[in-house]
């Protein structure tokens, strides 16, 4: 069983008045991406217009920072919207849900503690629940209030060691991306952009 945890970002966009009346939301989102980003238009979007964070060019990362923070101090901003897609044997079985943030990596990292207590992802809704039973982690994707999108199995069973390794590997990837983001820190008068937009520390 091959397990991957993929960082996905829901790209912020400037809203163009001439597109506001469009009823074809998929086409509208595509045009918004094309007008806001120089290279993302050549990339494949995932659930709800989310893109692999690792696929973004440095210039498009800079654009995403500008659009995300807008006119507020970066130190008052939440992390980038998005989260982590869980991939098992080359198939996505869980996507970030509504209002998910990249800072949810701090929840996923609880798995690195062999004796972690059961938990929910803290920001998104609906939120999956994680529990360790024996050598497996059970991810419950049930909600009485709203459905998971896209349609998700009510229960995902993953080998604990494999998922812990995936969390460890994605943490290394995020460290590398953090260094890219932090190249722009001086422009926003903060010590570390990644501290706010990825780790939310």
C-alpha positions in Angstrom: 0.0 0.0 0.0 1.5 3.3 -1.1 0.4 6.3 1.0 1.0 9.9 0.1 -0.1 13.2 1.7 -0.3 15.9 -0.9 -0.4 19.6 0.1 -3.2 21.3 -1.9 -3.8 25.1 -2.1 -7.1 26.7 -3.0 -5.8 29.7 -4.9 -7.1 33.1 -4.1 -8.2 35.3 -7.0 -9.1 38.9 -7.7 -12.7 39.1 -8.7 -13.3 40.6 -12.1 -16.7 42.4 -12.5 -17.2 41.1 -16.0 -17.1 37.5 -14.8 -19.5 37.9 -11.8 -22.6 37.1 -13.9 -21.3 33.8 -15.2 -23.5 30.8 -14.3 -20.9 28.2 -15.5 -18.9 28.1 -12.3 -16.2 25.8 -13.7 -15.6 28.1 -16.7 -15.6 31.1 -14.4 -13.0 29.6 -12.0 -10.9 28.7 -15.0 -11.0 32.3 -16.3 -10.2 33.7 -12.9 -7.1 31.5 -12.6 -6.0 32.4 -16.1 -6.3 36.1 -15.4 -4.7 36.0 -12.0 -1.8 33.6 -12.5 0.8 33.4 -15.2 1.6 29.7 -15.2 -1.1 27.9 -13.1 -3.4 27.7 -16.1 -1.2 24.9 -17.5 -1.7 22.8 -14.3 -4.4 20.3 -13.5 -6.8 21.5 -10.8 -8.1 19.0 -8.2 -11.2 19.2 -6.0 -12.7 22.6 -5.7 -10.1 24.3 -7.8 -7.2 23.2 -5.5 -3.7 22.8 -6.9 -0.6 21.0 -5.8 1.4 23.5 -3.7 4.6 21.9 -5.1 3.6 22.7 -8.7 3.4 26.4 -8.3 6.1 28.6 -9.7 7.8 31.2 -7.5 6.1 34.0 -9.3 2.6 32.4 -8.8 3.4 31.7 -5.1 4.1 35.5 -4.8 0.8 36.3 -6.5 -1.0 33.9 -4.1 0.5 35.7 -1.1 -0.5 39.1 -2.4 -4.1 38.0 -3.1 -4.4 36.1 0.1 -3.3 38.8 2.5 -4.8 41.6 0.4 -4.7 44.8 2.5 -4.2 43.3 6.0 -0.9 42.7 7.8 0.4 39.2 7.0 0.8 38.7 10.8 -3.0 38.9 11.1 -3.8 36.5 8.2 -4.8 32.9 8.5 -2.9 30.2 6.6 -3.5 29.6 2.9 -6.8 27.9 2.3 -6.5 24.2 1.2 -5.2 21.3 3.1 -3.9 17.8 2.4 -5.1 15.2 0.0 -4.7 11.6 1.1 -3.6 9.4 -1.8 -3.6 5.6 -1.6 -2.1 3.6 -4.4 -2.3 6.6 -6.8 -5.9 7.3 -6.0 -7.2 10.3 -3.9 -9.5 9.0 -1.1 -9.8 12.2 0.9 -9.6 15.9 -0.1 -9.4 19.0 1.9 -12.9 20.2 2.8 -14.5 23.6 3.0 -12.5 26.2 5.0 -9.5 23.8 5.3 -6.1 25.4 5.8 -2.5 24.4 5.1 -1.9 24.8 8.9 -3.9 21.6 9.4 -0.5 19.9 9.0 -0.3 20.6 12.8 -3.2 18.2 13.2 -1.8 15.6 10.9 1.5 15.7 12.8 -0.3 14.4 15.9 -0.2 11.0 14.1 3.6 11.0 14.6 2.9 10.3 18.3 2.4 6.6 18.4 -0.1 7.0 21.3 -2.0 10.0 19.9 -5.6 10.6 21.1 -8.3 10.6 18.6 -8.9 13.9 16.9 -10.7 15.9 14.2 -9.0 18.2 11.7 -9.5 21.6 13.4 -10.5 24.0 10.7 -12.4 22.3 7.8 -16.0 21.2 7.7 -17.1 18.5 7.6 -14.0 17.3 9.5 -12.7 13.7 9.3 -11.9 12.0 12.6 -8.7 10.1 13.2 -8.3 7.1 15.6 -5.6 4.6 16.0 -6.8 1.0 16.5 -4.0 -1.6 16.6 -1.7 -1.2 13.6 -4.3 0.9 11.6 -5.7 4.4 11.6 -9.4 4.7 11.1 -10.4 7.9 9.3 -14.1 8.4 9.8 -15.8 10.7 7.3 -19.3 10.9 8.6 -21.3 14.1 9.3 -25.0 14.6 10.1 -24.8 18.2 8.9 -23.1 18.2 5.5 -21.6 15.8 2.9 -17.9 15.4 2.1 -16.9 16.6 -1.4 -16.3 14.9 -3.5 -18.1 11.8 -2.3 -15.9 10.1 0.2 -16.0 6.6 1.9 -17.5 6.8 5.3 -14.5 5.0 6.7 -10.9 4.9 5.4 -8.5 2.4 6.9 -4.8 3.1 6.6 -1.7 1.4 8.0 -0.4 3.5 10.9 3.3 3.3 9.9 2.6 4.1 6.3 0.5 7.1 7.1 3.1 8.3 9.8 5.8 8.1 7.1 3.6 10.1 4.7 3.1 12.8 7.3 6.9 12.9 8.0 7.6 13.2 4.2 5.1 16.0 3.6 6.6 17.9 6.6 10.0 17.9 4.8 8.3 19.1 1.6 6.6 21.9 3.5 10.0 22.9 5.0 11.4 23.3 1.5 8.4 25.3 0.3 8.6 27.5 3.5 12.2 28.5 2.4 10.8 29.6 -1.0 8.1 31.7 0.6 10.4 33.2 3.1 12.4 34.8 0.3 9.7 37.4 0.2 9.5 37.9 4.0 11.3 41.3 3.9 8.7 42.7 1.5 6.0 42.0 4.1 8.1 43.1 7.1 7.9 39.8 8.9 10.6 37.3 9.8 8.9 34.4 8.1 5.9 34.3 5.8 5.7 30.6 6.1 5.2 30.9 9.8 1.8 32.5 9.1 0.7 31.1 5.8 1.7 27.4 6.3 2.3 26.7 9.9 0.2 29.4 11.6 2.5 29.3 14.6 
